[in-house]
Amino acid sequence: MKSTSVNSVSLTSGQALRAPHSTGYRIKLLSQLLYRKCSDRLEPYGLTPFHWLVLCCLWQEDGMPTSDIGEKLQQVGGTLTGVLDRMEERGFVRRERDRQDRRICRIWLTDAGIELEQVLPQVVADLHEETWEGVCTEDRERFSQVLNQAIANLS
Protein backbone atom coordinates (compact mmCIF):
# COMPACT_ATOMS: atom_id res chain seq x y z
CA MET A 1 0.00 0.00 0.00
CA LYS A 2 1.30 3.46 -0.89
CA SER A 3 2.17 5.66 2.09
CA THR A 4 2.13 9.41 2.53
CA SER A 5 4.04 11.48 5.07
CA VAL A 6 2.04 14.09 7.00
CA ASN A 7 3.66 15.88 9.92
CA SER A 8 6.40 13.23 10.04
CA VAL A 9 3.80 10.46 10.33
CA SER A 10 3.75 7.75 7.69
CA LEU A 11 0.20 6.99 6.66
CA THR A 12 -1.22 4.39 4.34
CA SER A 13 -3.13 5.92 1.45
CA GLY A 14 -6.44 5.00 3.15
CA GLN A 15 -5.45 6.83 6.32
CA ALA A 16 -4.41 9.89 4.30
CA LEU A 17 -8.04 10.29 3.19
CA ARG A 18 -9.34 10.57 6.75
CA ALA A 19 -9.40 13.59 9.03
CA PRO A 20 -7.21 15.05 10.39
CA HIS A 21 -4.83 14.02 7.60
CA SER A 22 -7.05 14.49 4.55
CA THR A 23 -6.45 17.38 2.19
CA GLY A 24 -10.09 18.46 2.41
CA TYR A 25 -9.98 18.59 6.20
CA ARG A 26 -6.74 20.59 6.20
CA ILE A 27 -8.09 23.03 3.59
CA LYS A 28 -11.21 23.49 5.76
CA LEU A 29 -9.01 24.06 8.82
CA LEU A 30 -6.90 26.61 6.94
CA SER A 31 -10.06 28.35 5.76
CA GLN A 32 -11.44 28.55 9.30
CA LEU A 33 -8.17 29.86 10.71
CA LEU A 34 -7.90 32.49 7.97
CA TYR A 35 -11.53 33.52 8.51
CA ARG A 36 -10.99 33.97 12.25
CA LYS A 37 -7.77 35.93 11.84
CA CYS A 38 -9.27 38.08 9.08
CA SER A 39 -12.40 38.68 11.20
CA ASP A 40 -10.25 39.83 14.10
CA ARG A 41 -8.37 42.28 11.88
CA LEU A 42 -11.45 43.68 10.15
CA GLU A 43 -13.62 43.93 13.29
CA PRO A 44 -12.23 47.36 14.31
CA TYR A 45 -13.55 48.68 10.99
CA GLY A 46 -17.00 47.15 11.50
CA LEU A 47 -16.40 44.64 8.71
CA THR A 48 -16.32 40.90 8.13
CA PRO A 49 -14.27 38.91 5.62
CA PHE A 50 -17.30 38.77 3.31
CA HIS A 51 -17.61 42.58 3.51
CA TRP A 52 -13.95 42.72 2.42
CA LEU A 53 -14.75 40.61 -0.65
CA VAL A 54 -17.68 42.85 -1.61
CA LEU A 55 -15.52 45.94 -1.17
CA CYS A 56 -12.85 44.40 -3.42
CA CYS A 57 -15.45 43.91 -6.15
CA LEU A 58 -16.66 47.51 -5.83
CA TRP A 59 -13.16 48.97 -5.73
CA GLN A 60 -12.62 47.29 -9.10
CA GLU A 61 -16.00 48.34 -10.51
CA ASP A 62 -18.17 50.70 -8.49
CA GLY A 63 -21.89 50.49 -9.22
CA MET A 64 -21.97 46.76 -9.93
CA PRO A 65 -25.37 45.09 -10.03
CA THR A 66 -26.04 42.92 -7.01
CA SER A 67 -26.33 39.88 -9.27
CA ASP A 68 -22.84 40.49 -10.72
CA ILE A 69 -21.32 40.70 -7.24
CA GLY A 70 -23.06 37.44 -6.33
CA GLU A 71 -21.77 35.73 -9.48
CA LYS A 72 -18.24 37.00 -8.96
CA LEU A 73 -18.21 35.77 -5.35
CA GLN A 74 -20.27 32.64 -6.15
CA GLN A 75 -22.90 33.56 -3.56
CA VAL A 76 -26.64 33.13 -3.46
CA GLY A 77 -28.89 36.20 -3.36
CA GLY A 78 -30.20 35.85 0.20
CA THR A 79 -26.74 35.70 1.72
CA LEU A 80 -25.52 38.69 -0.28
CA THR A 81 -28.65 40.71 0.47
CA GLY A 82 -28.03 40.47 4.23
CA VAL A 83 -24.37 41.38 3.82
CA LEU A 84 -25.28 44.42 1.72
CA ASP A 85 -27.94 45.42 4.28
CA ARG A 86 -25.31 45.52 7.02
CA MET A 87 -22.80 47.34 4.83
CA GLU A 88 -25.43 49.92 3.97
CA GLU A 89 -26.41 50.32 7.65
CA ARG A 90 -22.75 50.97 8.48
CA GLY A 91 -22.47 53.57 5.73
CA PHE A 92 -20.04 51.79 3.38
CA VAL A 93 -22.34 51.30 0.39
CA ARG A 94 -25.61 52.57 -1.02
CA ARG A 95 -28.14 50.86 -3.26
CA GLU A 96 -29.65 52.48 -6.30
CA ARG A 97 -32.06 51.17 -8.93
CA ASP A 98 -30.69 51.11 -12.46
CA ARG A 99 -32.19 53.95 -14.50
CA GLN A 100 -32.65 51.80 -17.63
CA ASP A 101 -33.85 48.64 -15.88
CA ARG A 102 -35.56 49.09 -12.51
CA ARG A 103 -35.21 45.35 -11.81
CA ILE A 104 -31.46 45.84 -11.40
CA CYS A 105 -30.11 47.14 -8.12
CA ARG A 106 -26.65 48.66 -8.34
CA ILE A 107 -24.29 48.92 -5.37
CA TRP A 108 -22.21 52.06 -5.01
CA LEU A 109 -19.44 52.84 -2.55
CA THR A 110 -19.98 55.75 -0.19
CA ASP A 111 -17.11 58.04 0.74
CA ALA A 112 -16.49 55.82 3.78
CA GLY A 113 -16.31 52.73 1.55
CA ILE A 114 -13.92 54.48 -0.82
CA GLU A 115 -11.68 55.58 2.07
CA LEU A 116 -11.34 51.98 3.29
CA GLU A 117 -9.32 51.21 0.15
CA GLN A 118 -6.51 53.30 1.64
CA VAL A 119 -6.32 51.11 4.76
CA LEU A 120 -7.71 47.61 4.30
CA PRO A 121 -5.47 46.21 1.56
CA GLN A 122 -2.47 46.56 3.87
CA VAL A 123 -4.37 44.92 6.74
CA VAL A 124 -5.13 41.93 4.54
CA ALA A 125 -1.64 41.92 2.99
CA ASP A 126 -0.15 41.66 6.50
CA LEU A 127 -2.35 38.63 7.21
CA HIS A 128 -1.36 37.13 3.87
CA GLU A 129 2.33 37.46 4.71
CA GLU A 130 1.78 36.01 8.19
CA THR A 131 -0.06 33.06 6.64
CA TRP A 132 2.68 32.28 4.13
CA GLU A 133 5.72 33.02 6.31
CA GLY A 134 8.43 30.48 5.55
CA VAL A 135 6.86 29.42 2.24
CA CYS A 136 8.79 30.48 -0.85
CA THR A 137 7.11 32.44 -3.64
CA GLU A 138 7.27 29.49 -6.05
CA ASP A 139 5.48 27.20 -3.57
CA ARG A 140 2.84 29.88 -2.88
CA GLU A 141 2.19 30.23 -6.61
CA ARG A 142 2.09 26.47 -7.15
CA PHE A 143 -0.31 26.01 -4.23
CA SER A 144 -2.60 28.65 -5.74
CA GLN A 145 -2.49 26.90 -9.12
CA VAL A 146 -3.30 23.55 -7.54
CA LEU A 147 -6.22 25.04 -5.62
CA ASN A 148 -7.55 26.69 -8.79
CA GLN A 149 -7.40 23.35 -10.61
CA ALA A 150 -9.16 21.51 -7.78
CA ILE A 151 -11.89 24.18 -7.69
CA ALA A 152 -12.29 23.97 -11.46
CA ASN A 153 -12.53 20.19 -11.26
CA LEU A 154 -15.41 20.40 -8.81
CA SER A 155 -17.22 23.40 -10.30
C-alpha positions in Angstrom: 0.0 0.0 0.0 1.3 3.5 -0.9 2.2 5.7 2.1 2.1 9.4 2.5 4.0 11.5 5.1 2.0 14.1 7.0 3.7 15.9 9.9 6.4 13.2 10.0 3.8 10.5 10.3 3.7 7.8 7.7 0.2 7.0 6.7 -1.2 4.4 4.3 -3.1 5.9 1.4 -6.4 5.0 3.1 -5.5 6.8 6.3 -4.4 9.9 4.3 -8.0 10.3 3.2 -9.3 10.6 6.7 -9.4 13.6 9.0 -7.2 15.1 10.4 -4.8 14.0 7.6 -7.0 14.5 4.5 -6.4 17.4 2.2 -10.1 18.5 2.4 -10.0 18.6 6.2 -6.7 20.6 6.2 -8.1 23.0 3.6 -11.2 23.5 5.8 -9.0 24.1 8.8 -6.9 26.6 6.9 -10.1 28.4 5.8 -11.4 28.5 9.3 -8.2 29.9 10.7 -7.9 32.5 8.0 -11.5 33.5 8.5 -11.0 34.0 12.3 -7.8 35.9 11.8 -9.3 38.1 9.1 -12.4 38.7 11.2 -10.2 39.8 14.1 -8.4 42.3 11.9 -11.5 43.7 10.2 -13.6 43.9 13.3 -12.2 47.4 14.3 -13.5 48.7 11.0 -17.0 47.2 11.5 -16.4 44.6 8.7 -16.3 40.9 8.1 -14.3 38.9 5.6 -17.3 38.8 3.3 -17.6 42.6 3.5 -14.0 42.7 2.4 -14.8 40.6 -0.6 -17.7 42.8 -1.6 -15.5 45.9 -1.2 -12.8 44.4 -3.4 -15.5 43.9 -6.2 -16.7 47.5 -5.8 -13.2 49.0 -5.7 -12.6 47.3 -9.1 -16.0 48.3 -10.5 -18.2 50.7 -8.5 -21.9 50.5 -9.2 -22.0 46.8 -9.9 -25.4 45.1 -10.0 -26.0 42.9 -7.0 -26.3 39.9 -9.3 -22.8 40.5 -10.7 -21.3 40.7 -7.2 -23.1 37.4 -6.3 -21.8 35.7 -9.5 -18.2 37.0 -9.0 -18.2 35.8 -5.4 -20.3 32.6 -6.1 -22.9 33.6 -3.6 -26.6 33.1 -3.5 -28.9 36.2 -3.4 -30.2 35.8 0.2 -26.7 35.7 1.7 -25.5 38.7 -0.3 -28.6 40.7 0.5 -28.0 40.5 4.2 -24.4 41.4 3.8 -25.3 44.4 1.7 -27.9 45.4 4.3 -25.3 45.5 7.0 -22.8 47.3 4.8 -25.4 49.9 4.0 -26.4 50.3 7.6 -22.7 51.0 8.5 -22.5 53.6 5.7 -20.0 51.8 3.4 -22.3 51.3 0.4 -25.6 52.6 -1.0 -28.1 50.9 -3.3 -29.7 52.5 -6.3 -32.1 51.2 -8.9 -30.7 51.1 -12.5 -32.2 53.9 -14.5 -32.6 51.8 -17.6 -33.8 48.6 -15.9 -35.6 49.1 -12.5 -35.2 45.4 -11.8 -31.5 45.8 -11.4 -30.1 47.1 -8.1 -26.6 48.7 -8.3 -24.3 48.9 -5.4 -22.2 52.1 -5.0 -19.4 52.8 -2.6 -20.0 55.7 -0.2 -17.1 58.0 0.7 -16.5 55.8 3.8 -16.3 52.7 1.5 -13.9 54.5 -0.8 -11.7 55.6 2.1 -11.3 52.0 3.3 -9.3 51.2 0.2 -6.5 53.3 1.6 -6.3 51.1 4.8 -7.7 47.6 4.3 -5.5 46.2 1.6 -2.5 46.6 3.9 -4.4 44.9 6.7 -5.1 41.9 4.5 -1.6 41.9 3.0 -0.2 41.7 6.5 -2.3 38.6 7.2 -1.4 37.1 3.9 2.3 37.5 4.7 1.8 36.0 8.2 -0.1 33.1 6.6 2.7 32.3 4.1 5.7 33.0 6.3 8.4 30.5 5.6 6.9 29.4 2.2 8.8 30.5 -0.9 7.1 32.4 -3.6 7.3 29.5 -6.0 5.5 27.2 -3.6 2.8 29.9 -2.9 2.2 30.2 -6.6 2.1 26.5 -7.1 -0.3 26.0 -4.2 -2.6 28.7 -5.7 -2.5 26.9 -9.1 -3.3 23.6 -7.5 -6.2 25.0 -5.6 -7.5 26.7 -8.8 -7.4 23.4 -10.6 -9.2 21.5 -7.8 -11.9 24.2 -7.7 -12.3 24.0 -11.5 -12.5 20.2 -11.3 -15.4 20.4 -8.8 -17.2 23.4 -10.3 
